[in-house]
Amino acid sequence: MRLNVEIPRLQVWVDTENLEMEKCVTRLHSMTPLLAAEMSEVCKRQKWVNDVHCSRLACIYNLTQYMGPIHAELSDEVEDNVQDEGGDEAIRFEACIERMDS
């Protein structure tokens, strides 16, 4: 039952982090373009990590045992982005998580 609470919290955290980082890059762009460019790269890497989390969350939402709220914005696009951008790293990360689950 606790996961029915923690899973939505993780989803909100990931969504909020992505939005806040994008806002930060936008604010920095007008003040310090070089710092904005560096922050943009950090943001891209973190978004990739968050996309991996979203991909795993999408799998959890599909479990019949999961009884919590389901995030409305999730789609197959997240999983496609993980495969396109992360390639082997995403596959290794997923395999590692699956080994931890078993």
PLY file of the C-alpha trace (Angstrom):
ply
format ascii 1.0
element vertex 102
property float x
property float y
property float z
element edge 101
property int vertex1
property int vertex2
end_header
0.00 0.00 0.00
2.84 2.39 0.74
3.96 2.26 -2.89
0.53 3.52 -3.91
1.55 6.73 -2.11
5.26 6.84 -2.93
4.93 6.18 -6.69
2.79 9.31 -7.29
5.18 11.33 -5.11
8.12 10.23 -7.24
6.19 11.14 -10.40
5.44 14.63 -9.07
9.06 15.09 -8.02
10.35 14.10 -11.47
7.86 16.38 -13.24
8.66 19.29 -10.92
12.41 18.84 -11.29
12.17 18.89 -15.09
10.07 22.08 -15.05
12.26 23.86 -12.50
15.45 23.06 -14.39
13.94 24.35 -17.65
12.83 27.56 -15.90
16.33 28.00 -14.48
17.92 27.67 -17.92
15.44 30.20 -19.34
16.19 32.73 -16.57
19.94 32.27 -16.91
19.86 32.67 -20.68
19.18 36.41 -20.50
21.67 37.06 -17.67
24.62 34.74 -18.30
24.45 32.85 -21.60
27.55 30.73 -20.93
26.20 29.50 -17.62
22.83 28.91 -19.30
24.52 26.74 -21.93
26.26 24.66 -19.26
23.07 24.38 -17.22
21.23 23.32 -20.37
23.61 20.38 -20.75
23.11 19.41 -17.10
19.37 19.71 -17.66
19.51 17.39 -20.69
21.40 14.72 -18.74
19.02 14.96 -15.79
16.00 14.83 -18.09
17.36 11.61 -19.58
17.68 10.15 -16.06
14.16 11.33 -15.26
12.89 9.75 -18.49
14.33 6.44 -17.29
12.41 6.91 -14.04
9.25 7.71 -16.01
9.72 4.61 -18.11
9.92 2.48 -14.96
6.92 4.29 -13.47
4.94 3.53 -16.64
5.69 -0.16 -16.11
4.51 0.09 -12.51
1.28 1.81 -13.59
0.57 -1.17 -15.86
0.86 -3.70 -13.02
-2.49 -5.13 -11.94
-1.34 -4.96 -8.31
-0.78 -1.19 -8.46
-3.85 0.54 -7.03
-2.65 4.15 -6.83
-3.34 7.06 -9.19
-1.96 6.84 -12.72
-0.13 9.77 -14.25
-2.17 11.07 -17.19
0.71 12.39 -19.32
2.75 9.19 -19.60
2.98 7.68 -23.03
5.14 5.37 -25.12
7.06 8.48 -26.19
8.99 8.47 -22.89
10.14 4.90 -23.43
11.12 5.71 -27.03
13.18 8.70 -25.83
15.00 6.54 -23.30
15.94 4.02 -25.99
16.93 6.72 -28.52
19.01 8.87 -26.17
20.39 6.36 -23.70
20.78 3.28 -25.78
22.83 0.64 -24.01
23.02 2.60 -20.76
19.24 2.59 -20.38
19.09 -1.12 -21.14
21.83 -1.89 -18.58
20.14 0.32 -16.00
16.81 -1.42 -16.54
18.45 -4.85 -16.27
20.10 -3.79 -13.02
16.77 -2.63 -11.57
15.10 -5.88 -12.64
17.84 -7.89 -10.89
17.25 -5.84 -7.73
13.52 -6.55 -7.95
14.02 -10.32 -8.09
0 1
1 2
2 3
3 4
4 5
5 6
6 7
7 8
8 9
9 10
10 11
11 12
12 13
13 14
14 15
15 16
16 17
17 18
18 19
19 20
20 21
21 22
22 23
23 24
24 25
25 26
26 27
27 28
28 29
29 30
30 31
31 32
32 33
33 34
34 35
35 36
36 37
37 38
38 39
39 40
40 41
41 42
42 43
43 44
44 45
45 46
46 47
47 48
48 49
49 50
50 51
51 52
52 53
53 54
54 55
55 56
56 57
57 58
58 59
59 60
60 61
61 62
62 63
63 64
64 65
65 66
66 67
67 68
68 69
69 70
70 71
71 72
72 73
73 74
74 75
75 76
76 77
77 78
78 79
79 80
80 81
81 82
82 83
83 84
84 85
85 86
86 87
87 88
88 89
89 90
90 91
91 92
92 93
93 94
94 95
95 96
96 97
97 98
98 99
99 100
100 101
